Amino acid sequence: MPGEETTSIPDIQISSAAAASFGAVRAGPLLLDEPSMLASGSTLSVREVHGVLDEAWADIRAGRTLGGKSVLSLPEEAFWPDLGCEGRPAWFAGERLGWKLSCLYGVNPRFAGVKVIGANAFNRMHGLPRSRSTFVLMEKFTMQPLAIVDATRLSAARTGAYASQVLRLCVTKTDRINVFLFGAGPIAKAILASLAERGASRIARVHVRARRLESASALQAALSPALPFEIVAVEDNHFLPQADFVITATNADRPVFADGELKRDACLLHLGGDEVPVETLRRILRQGHLGCDDLETVSIRNSQSLALQFSRAGSTLQVLGPHLGILELSKTADWRLDPGSPVSVTCVGLPILDLYVVAALYEKHLAAA
């Protein structure tokens, strides 16, 4: 780059940033778990995460990144017998096991990285997180590891940040809105933090419904003092018809609402699995707009309602989506939506987003050292 310092190696001039990266490679990878990040003050605030993700989305849309995702879903029928159960226990009814091993990988102008996720909803029986993320951050040119990071919290934060992005882009109502959130786990907490950071003035109230009322009530008790809007735990969908913005972030194995329960012009953000009725998606396709973070990624993953409605019919979202006008966050920051029309946005989580937040944490850790 013009004006940058360079360091000479035989027949090559490299930038000072690259030279610094090579030096870090020689020192060996850092091991960053939550205690060490807290001790060094290198954890990222909600505001920092959002700022980094703004940069990531700009680079994604400009074509300055590459990434992919691979998921190995293990068969549920092999899980329960190994525990001594004849079949799925009654206490696990209505929930996806989600027993899988995922790998998300990406490269941006400076770094490369791989996130490995191990997940199983059964983990709560042992007091463990449903999923745990480990990220290997690498120097881009040599592909040598710079850091091995516990990215579980960061992964939830980047997913929750979709909420404020979709609020800005898709919810056209400008006065104070009502939000209905399905889910009370780490992603739900990150969603509320995201809305508080970038949408506080627009939100009047958030109703939270979880599989168990106790979970929603615990979330309300923990976060209410810190949130700039009211949060109310509920046990049914009674308030859903009042919601302008509906967010699903659950581990349910079937739709969590009926299409008739939604406001006709509600905006829907879908972050879970097969939680949205096909009738809702078909209606919104006719009357409004369907969108996702990336057609190819959502289609290949094929775990969410939007992709599943196509694969169950013998086609794919990736093939038919462009012809149906399904929009993508990865292509543009302005969808030019019709005011008052319903919108449904499905997000599966792009690997590049993880790379940016982990790289930012790594650099903050180095600066604090």
Residue pairs with C-beta under 8 A, 6 or more apart in sequence:
1 15
4 15
4 16
4 17
5 15
5 16
6 13
6 14
6 15
6 16
7 13
7 14
7 15
7 16
7 18
7 19
14 22
17 110
18 141
21 110
21 139
21 140
21 141
21 146
22 139
22 141
22 142
24 139
24 146
24 366
25 139
25 142
25 144
25 145
25 146
29 136
29 145
29 146
29 147
29 148
30 146
30 147
30 148
30 362
30 365
31 147
31 148
32 42
32 147
32 148
32 149
32 150
32 361
32 362
32 365
33 150
34 43
34 150
34 153
37 43
37 150
37 361
37 365
40 365
40 368
40 369
41 368
42 361
42 364
42 365
42 368
43 153
43 361
44 52
44 154
44 157
44 357
44 360
44 361
44 364
46 157
46 193
46 194
46 196
46 197
47 197
48 360
48 364
49 154
49 157
49 158
49 161
49 357
50 161
50 164
50 194
50 197
50 198
52 356
52 357
52 360
53 158
53 161
53 353
53 356
53 357
55 356
56 65
56 108
56 352
56 353
56 355
56 356
56 357
57 165
57 329
57 333
59 65
59 108
59 109
59 352
59 356
60 330
60 350
60 352
61 330
61 331
61 332
61 333
64 108
64 109
65 106
65 107
65 108
65 109
65 352
65 355
66 106
66 107
67 104
67 105
67 106
67 107
67 350
67 351
67 352
67 355
68 104
68 105
68 106
68 351
69 102
69 103
69 104
69 105
69 297
69 300
69 301
69 348
69 349
69 351
70 102
70 103
71 100
71 101
71 102
71 103
71 301
71 303
72 100
72 101
72 102
73 99
73 100
73 303
74 99
74 100
74 101
76 88
76 97
76 99
79 97
79 99
79 120
79 122
80 86
80 87
80 88
80 89
92 121
92 122
94 211
94 252
94 253
94 254
95 121
95 211
95 251
95 252
95 253
96 121
96 251
96 252
96 253
96 273
97 120
97 121
97 122
98 119
98 120
98 121
98 130
98 131
98 251
98 273
99 119
99 120
99 121
99 122
100 117
100 119
100 120
101 116
101 117
101 118
101 119
102 115
102 116
102 117
102 119
103 114
103 115
103 116
103 117
104 114
104 115
104 117
104 349
104 351
104 354
105 112
105 113
105 114
105 115
105 351
106 112
106 113
106 351
106 352
106 354
106 355
107 113
107 140
107 355
108 140
108 352
108 355
108 356
108 359
109 140
110 140
110 359
111 137
111 138
111 139
111 140
111 146
111 355
111 359
112 137
112 138
112 139
112 140
112 143
112 355
113 135
113 136
113 137
113 138
113 354
113 355
113 358
113 359
114 135
114 136
114 138
115 133
115 134
115 135
115 136
115 151
115 155
115 351
115 354
115 358
116 133
116 134
116 135
116 136
117 131
117 132
117 133
117 155
118 131
118 132
119 130
119 131
119 132
120 130
120 131
121 130
121 251
123 129
123 130
123 131
124 130
129 152
129 186
130 185
130 251
131 152
131 155
132 150
132 152
133 150
133 151
133 152
133 154
133 155
133 354
134 148
134 149
134 150
134 151
135 147
135 148
135 149
135 151
135 154
135 354
135 358
136 145
136 147
136 148
136 149
137 145
137 146
137 147
137 148
137 149
137 355
137 358
137 359
137 362
138 144
138 145
138 146
139 146
146 362
147 358
147 362
147 365
149 358
149 361
149 362
151 354
151 357
151 358
152 186
153 186
154 354
154 357
154 358
154 361
155 349
155 354
156 186
156 187
156 189
156 190
157 190
157 193
157 194
157 357
158 349
158 353
158 354
158 357
159 187
159 190
159 249
159 271
159 347
159 349
160 187
160 188
160 189
160 190
160 191
160 192
160 193
160 194
161 190
161 194
161 353
162 194
162 269
162 271
162 293
162 345
162 347
163 191
163 194
163 195
163 199
163 247
163 269
164 194
164 195
164 197
164 198
164 199
165 329
166 245
166 267
166 269
166 345
166 347
167 195
167 198
167 199
167 202
167 245
167 267
168 198
168 199
169 329
169 333
169 334
169 335
169 337
170 267
170 289
170 291
170 335
170 337
170 343
170 345
171 177
171 202
171 244
171 245
171 267
172 337
172 339
172 340
173 244
174 202
176 202
176 203
176 204
177 202
177 203
177 204
177 244
177 245
178 204
178 205
178 206
178 207
178 239
178 242
178 243
178 244
178 245
179 195
179 203
179 205
179 206
179 207
179 243
179 244
179 245
179 246
179 247
180 206
180 207
180 209
180 237
180 239
180 240
180 242
180 243
180 245
180 246
180 247
181 188
181 191
181 192
181 206
181 207
181 208
181 209
181 247
181 249
182 209
182 210
182 246
182 247
182 248
182 249
182 250
182 252
182 256
182 257
182 272
182 275
183 191
183 208
183 210
183 247
183 248
183 249
183 250
183 272
184 208
184 210
184 215
184 216
184 218
184 219
185 210
185 215
185 249
185 251
187 249
187 271
188 208
188 210
188 219
188 249
189 219
189 223
191 247
191 249
191 271
192 206
192 219
192 223
192 227
192 231
195 203
195 206
195 229
196 226
196 227
196 228
196 229
200 228
200 229
203 228
203 229
204 229
204 230
205 229
205 230
205 231
205 232
206 227
206 229
206 230
206 231
206 232
207 232
207 233
207 234
207 239
207 240
207 243
208 216
208 219
208 220
208 231
208 232
208 233
208 234
209 216
209 233
209 234
209 235
209 236
209 237
209 256
210 216
210 219
210 233
210 250
211 250
211 251
211 252
213 233
213 234
213 235
216 233
216 234
216 235
217 233
219 231
219 233
220 231
220 232
220 233
223 231
224 230
224 231
232 239
237 257
237 261
240 246
240 257
240 261
240 262
241 261
241 262
241 263
242 263
243 262
243 263
243 266
244 263
244 265
244 266
244 267
245 266
245 267
245 269
246 257
246 262
246 266
246 267
246 268
246 269
247 268
247 269
247 271
248 256
248 268
248 269
248 270
248 271
248 272
248 275
248 276
249 271
249 272
250 256
250 272
250 273
250 275
251 272
251 273
252 272
252 273
252 274
252 275
253 273
253 274
254 274
254 275
255 274
255 275
255 276
255 277
255 305
256 275
257 277
258 277
259 277
259 279
259 280
259 283
262 268
262 280
262 342
264 287
264 342
265 288
265 340
265 341
265 342
266 342
267 342
267 343
267 344
267 345
268 276
268 280
268 284
268 342
268 343
268 344
268 345
269 345
269 347
270 276
270 304
270 305
270 306
270 344
270 345
270 346
270 347
271 347
272 304
273 303
273 304
273 305
274 303
274 304
274 305
274 308
275 304
275 305
276 304
276 305
276 306
276 344
276 346
277 305
278 305
278 309
280 344
281 290
281 305
281 306
281 309
281 344
282 309
283 342
284 290
284 342
284 343
284 344
285 324
287 341
287 342
288 337
288 338
288 341
288 342
288 343
288 344
289 325
289 327
289 335
289 337
289 338
289 341
289 342
289 343
289 344
290 306
290 324
290 325
290 326
290 327
290 343
290 344
290 345
290 346
291 326
291 327
291 328
291 329
291 335
291 343
291 344
291 345
291 346
292 298
292 306
292 317
292 321
292 326
292 327
292 328
292 329
292 345
292 346
292 347
292 348
293 328
293 329
293 330
293 345
293 346
293 347
293 348
293 349
293 350
294 328
294 329
294 330
294 348
294 350
295 317
295 318
295 321
295 322
295 326
295 328
296 318
297 348
297 350
298 304
298 306
298 307
298 317
298 346
298 347
298 348
299 307
299 310
299 316
299 317
299 318
299 321
300 318
301 307
301 348
302 308
302 311
302 316
302 317
303 348
304 346
304 348
305 346
306 317
306 344
306 346
307 316
307 317
307 346
310 316
310 317
310 319
310 320
310 321
311 317
317 326
327 335
329 345
329 347
330 350
337 343
